[in-house]
């Protein structure tokens, strides 16, 4: 098949490109060229800016278009107006479009944002992504697949959310572990997502959640796996939500993957439809091991989003000291 990837080749796009080439597809990539990534010979590279023009796509025809970089409805509209034609349009959206969790594909979503003047950012991300879905539905109709991933992880992840814990667990001694150790999270290796996207290309349509197994991974289990794979003797010290909030720790950023229990579940979605359509999930230990073997490549995120900015060792030590001095004995 002739496949076009819209977006960067830093993380998911990189794994998509590798998966497409491994299957013998003819691959074209279009992006702004701001992220360095060595692509194998034979890949056609086009330059385009979705905020301005996509003229490089004029009269181009593809069997499949995989869109990883739409952050505003106008991004979809410019592509649709420029493309000569496509048989299958796959939009990688986000589980953040859901207004409540846990969620299935039928759950309510945030209202869409379609105002051209609204720029992507943390407060507008979900609404604009839903607007992207609506624009894609209008442009491509039954030829559309919308994929709503949760937290995708693995080698070359620029966000530092998962990698922080993988690398922090390498250090021996006390390690601040935030919140409820039994809080569940979902993570999906980006390579598994990429492989599945290529498997369904040209054949499977509709809306699919794509996240890790529900209720199978707790923060305690995640840290235990990181310590085991890293062969360290790190000692998690579980610190309560209340203490962290009283000490002005920023959820999800200073200690990635942590949000207080009172905030409810986050990005918890049912991916059974995708699993039934062939989505596979490798052992998490393989993902952890491969992250450790890949150089860290943190980059600014698209769409106005921000990477995690974890606490430095000094602040972590201060928090642990304060917790030890004030926490009830049964919680230390």
C-alpha positions, 0 to 999 in steps of 0.5 A: 500500500501507499501510506502517508504519515502526517506528523513528526517522526519522534515517537509514535510517528517513528514507530509507525514509519518503522512498522510500515517499512517492515511490512513493505509499504511505500511510505511518504512522511510530511511534517515541518522538518523541525525534529531530527530523525533518521529515516531509512532510504526509500522514504519520501519526505515532504514539507508542510505546515498545517497552520499555513498550507499543505500544498505539497499534498496537491494531487497526491493519492494514498491508500492510507493516511495516518494522522498523528498531528492534528491539534486543531480542526483546521489541520484536518480541513487543510489536509482534506482540501489538499489531498488528491484522494485517500482510501482510508484516513486514520486519525490518532486522537486521544482518550482526553476527549471523554468528559468522564472516566472510566469510558467506552467508545459510547461515553460522553465527550467534551464539547468540540471547539471549532473557533479558528482563533482558539489555540491549542493548549492544556485547557483547550486540548480536549475540545480541539481534539474532539473538533478534529474528530468532527472535521475528519468525520465530515471529510472522510465519512465511512473511510475514517478510523478514529483511535483514542489512545490513553497513555502511550509509552516506550522508547523515544517518548518525549514526555518523561512521564513513564521514563521518569519512573524507569530511570528513577528506580535505578537509584538505590535507597529511599524513593518517594512514591506518590499517593495510593499504591493501589491506584490503577493506571493504563499504559500502552507501548507505542510500538504495539499501537503502531503495529496495530494501526498498520494491521488495520490499515485499509480494512477496519473503520470506526472509533476505537479506544487504545490503552493498556489493560484496565485494573491490571496495573497499579502504581505499586506494581509498576514501581516493583517492575521498574526496580526488578528490571533495573536490578536496583535496591530502591525502596519506595516510600509511599507518601499520601495525597494530602501531604503532597498537596499540602506541600504544593506538589503539582499532580502529574508533573512533579511526580509523573502519573500521580493524581490524587484519588479525589480527582477520580480515574484519569484516562481509564478506558475500555479497549476491548473493541481494539483488542477484538480487532487485533490490538496486542500488548507486550509484557511491560517488562519488555517496555521498561527494558527497552526504555533503559536501552534507549537514549533519553530524548525529551523534546517540546510537545506539540499542541501546546502540551507540556512534558513532565517536569519532575522534582529534583533530588533535593526537593524529593529529599526534603519531602521525604524528610518532612514526611518521615517527621510528620506522618503517622507511624503506620503510614511511614 
